[in-house]
Amino acid sequence: MSELILAKSLYCRPCLQRLLSRTSTRTFTSSSPRRKHGPIATFIPTTSPTLDALLSTFRSNIFLPSHLLKLQQSLIYRKKNHRLLTNTEEPATAKLGNEVHALKPLNRLVDEPNTAKSLAQMCELCKEGRDWVNMVPFLIELKTAGRKVKGWQFEKIVRRMGEKGGLGVVMEMARRVEGTGMRLGDVGVAREVMWGAVTKCIRSEWSEEGVKDAEKFIESVWQLLSDERHVDRNAMGKESDPKMRAEIVGVLLWIRGLRSTRLGDSKDPDAKVKRAAEMVLATWKTADKTIGEEKDWYDANYKLMMWTPVWHGMTMARKIVGENSALGRDLANTITLDLEPMLKKAQQIVSQHAGEDGTRRGLVVYDALSKMTE
C-alpha cells in the first residue's frame, strides 16, 4: 500500500476517511493544497430579511462548494458519501481563510436557487442604496461558481440600481469587470448605465450637486468605454463599439451641455460641448429612428428614453456653439427632421398606455427634459 503523508490540519476526519479509502500512489505532503479561489465573500446585513436569507442560501449552497477541493465537493454532492457528513460527533468542516465552514449534503436540483429568478428577486428586495452594496461580491462569487449573467440581466440590474440609489455600486461593478463580468461593450448595458445618471439628475431636481455627480459619473463611463476589458480592441471604432453609437455619445453631449447651461453661463471654454456635438453627428448613421406600430408602446417608451437626452443635448449645444454656426445649423436640421417627429410620435403612443400616474420611464424623462426647454 502506498504511503500517504497527510496534514490533519488541512482535512477534517470525514475527508481523511475518504482519502484513506482510496488506493493511490499520490503522496499528500504537509504543504497547503493549492486552491483555485480564496475565502468566500461576506455579505453585509440589508433592510430585508428575505434578501439576507437569499444571500445566505447562495453562500452556503453555491458559493462555498465552488471554493472547495474536489475531494470535499465529492463529499457534499455524491449521495454515497453523505453518511460521512452526518456524524454529529465529528462534523465535517472546511477552512477557507479564517472561516471554518460546516459541510453538508447537497442536491443540485433541490438546494441550488435559480440564478435569473434570484437576481430578479434581489432587484425587487433592494430598497435602499446600502442594500445594493452586496451586488458586487455577489456577482464576483457567481462568476467564480461558473454561473453566467447575461446582458439583459445586467440591463435590468443597472436599471433598478439607477432607480433605487445604487449608481455608485454600478460604477464599482464596471470598474471590477474582471470579477463581476459586467462589460460596457454590450451596447444595451452601456445605455442603461448612462441612463442611470440621467434619471438621478432628474431626481435631484437639477441641483448643482446632482449635475456635478452626473457629469463625473458619465465622464467616468466614457473613459471606461476605451478600456479593452470592456471593449475588445478589434471592435473599437466599429458600429458595435458603444462609443460609435449616437444614443450613447448623445448622453455625453447632454451632460456637457447641461453643465455648461446650468453651471457655466452657457460657455464652452474647453470645447467639450463642441466636440461631443460633432461626435453625435458623425455617429448619426447608427441612430435607430423608427417607431413601431401604436400597439408596440414598449418600443416607443424605449425610444423616448433613448433619444430624449440626445434631443435635449443638441438643443442646448445649438445655443452654446452658436445657432448660426455651421455646427449649429447641422444640429438644427437633425433636431427638426429626425428627432422631433420621432419623439412626438413616441410620446403620443406611450401617453395612451401610461395610466393615470404617467410613470412610464421614457415619458417621465421626456416630460422632465421638455420642461427645461420651455
Disulfide bonds with the S-S distance in Angstrom:
none
